């Protein structure tokens, strides 16, 4: 699923357990119309599938378990799974946070969202709700999440400053954003760490730590929102130092 405007339109409205409006209910916030936001100085990955590996192969590497451990996800937490896709993390987050926790799984493609809602209903994940977001706004309720996970999807976001700006109010005071991605240029399905840090910093997030995450094919970065959220007109976009020559090369960003 690509965080540009989706090309496919769902025919009709499917009323599915776990879809928007289904349990567990999470109050909506009023989303202000803001902007314009600066454009990102980077390509956007062309995604061809919502799956990048089988769940069995990922579990053999203990991918989700290691990411959740390093993210400090515990029973009772409320967690957002952004770009949830087929639900690999959603299902495992549901088990980790337990009956007193909550998981909101978000995707921007109606067909993907609905397929995940059917899975949630089939597997009786009563602490999970599934929501349709927008390419530049995840439409998350304010002051709601202890953790927001963005796993192998950040490089798909076409308007990162706008997306991160709208996402900020949804974090609780001690909430953290967890990004898992590969260290390669965005058009090759990754995000160079310097670029990631720069784009988050432009919207008022501070990098807490970054560490290798071989089981998930890259690195794990933890961010917190600190200070006031900048006005869109005050956001200074990151500029890439030079074009990437090969898929193995990286780019460097300056703020």
N, C-alpha and C positions, 0 to 999 in steps of 0.2 A: 504494500500500500504506500502510495506516494503522497507526500504532504503538499502536493499541488492540488488544484481543484480536480476532483475525480471526474472521469469522463463517462462512467457508467451511471445510469439513473435507475433506481429500483422501481419496478412496476408494481404499483399498489402499496398498501401499508400492511406490514405483517405485525400482528399482535403476538409477541413472543414473551414468554416468561424471562425476566432478567433484562429486557430491553428498557428504553427510556420510559420512565414512569413506573417500572416494576420494582418490587422489593429488592434490596433495602432502599428506601427512598432517601435521597440526599437533596437538601434544599437548593434551589437554583439561586444564582445571584444575577443582578441586573448588569449586563455587559454594556459598558459605555462604548460609544463609537469614538475612537481616538485616531490620531494619526494626522498626516501621513508619517509612515515609518521609513527609515533609510533602507535601501535595497542591500542585499548581501552581495559582497564581492567574491562570489565563489559559485561554481556549478552546483547543480542538484543531481543526485544520483537517479538514474533511470531504473526503477525497481520493476522486476518482472514477476515477482512472486511474493506472497505474504509469509513464505517459509524459507529459511536459509539453511536448515538442516532438519533431520528427523528428531522427534522428541526422544526417541530411544538413544540415539547417538549423543544427544546433549546430556541426557541423564547419566550415561556411562562416564561422562567427564564431570558429573556433579555440578554442571553449570549453574542451574538455578539455586541450588543449595549454597554454593560458594558466593554467588552474588548477594543472596539474601543475608548470609552471615556477615559479609563485609559491609553491607548496608545497614546493619543493626536492626533488621526487621524482626519484631517480636510479637507474641500473641497480644491481641487487643488493639493493635495499631490500625489506622486507616491509611490505605495505600492506593495510589492511582497508577495504573499500568497504561502508559501512553503508547499508542501504536500496538495495541494488544494482539492484532492479527488472529491467528488460530487459537491463541489462548495458552501457549506453553507456560508463560509466567503467571497468567491469571489463575490457572488451576493450582499451581504450587503456592502462590501467595495466599489463596483461600485457605489452604491447609495450614500454612505458617501462622497467619494472624488469628485463626480459630473463630469460634462462634461469637466471641465478643469483639472481634475485629471486623473491618469492612474493606472490600476491594472494589474499586471502580475501574472497569476496563473500558478504554476509549479507542475508537478507530474512526477514520474519516470516510471509509468506503462502506456504503449501506449493506452490500452483500456480505462483506467480511464481518461487519457488526452483527448482522442477523445470524450468520452461521455460528458465531461465538455465542450468541444468546441461546441458540438451540443447544449447544454443548453445555452451557451453564445449567440450563433446565434439565437436560438429560442426566447430568452428573449430580444434580441436586445441590448445587453450590449456593446455599441460601444466603451467604454473606457477600455475594457478588452481584453487582448491577453492571449493565453494559450500556454504553452511551455513544451516540454519534457526535463527533466533534467537527470542527471546521479546520481547513488547512492552516489557517493563521491564528486559530483560537481553539484551545482544547475544551472550552466551555465547562470548566471545572467550578464547583461551588467554592465560595470564599471561606478562608480560615478552616479548612477541612482535613488537610492531609499531613501525616507525619513523614511520609516518604512519597516522592513521585519518581517512578522508574521510566527511563527512556532507553530502551535496549535495542541497539542496532537500528535506530530510526532517525537519529538526529540529522544525519546527512541527507535525509529526504525532505527536510523542512525548507521550503522555498523562501519564506519570510521569517528568519529566526528571531529578529529583534521584536517583531510584532507578536510572535508566538510566545516568547519568553516574557514579554511585558504583560500579556493577558494572563499568563500562568502564575505570575508572582503572588497575587492576592489569595490564591488557593492554599498556600502553605500555612501551616500553623507556626507560631513563633519559633519553635525549635525544629521546624520541618526541614528536610533536606531533599535536594534533587540528585538522583543517581543516574549518571550517563554511562552506558557501556557502548564502546565503539572500537573500530579498528584504527590504527595509526597509519592512515594513508589518505590521499586526496579525496574530497567529497564525491567526485564523479566516479571514483572507484570504490564506493561503498564504505567509506570511513570518514573520520574527521581528524586532522592533525591536532594534537593536544594544544599547541599554542593558539590555533584558531578557535578551538572550543573555549579555552579560557578567556580569550579576548571577546568573543561574542557574548558570553555570559556576563563578563565584567561590564560591558557596555550598557547592560540593563540593570546593573546593581547587584549582581550575584558575586560572591567570593568563593574561590576554590579552596576547599578545606583540605582535601588530599586527592592524590591521583596515584594509582598503583597498577602494575601489570595484572591482566586477567586472562591468562592463556586459555583457560577452560571455555571462555566466552569469545575467544578469537581476537583479543585486543587489550584494552585497558578499562579500568573503572575510575570514574571521577565523581567526587562528591562536592556539591555546591550548596551554599546557604544564601538567602536573600538578606542583605544588610543595608541599612540606611534607607532613605526614601526612594520610592520608585521614580526614575527620571521621567520628565515629560518627553513624549515622542520626539519633539523638535530638538531636544538636548542630547539625544542618543548619537554618539560618535561612532560611525561604522568602522569595522576592522578592514584593513587593506592587506591583500596578499602581496608578499614581497616579489614573487616571480611565478610564472606559470610552471605547472608540473610537466616534466618531460616524459616520464614513464609512470605506470601504475605503482611502481615501488617507491617512487620519490615522494617527498613531503613538501608542504608549503609552510611558510612562517608568517605569522600575523603580527601586526602592530596596532595598538589602539591609538 
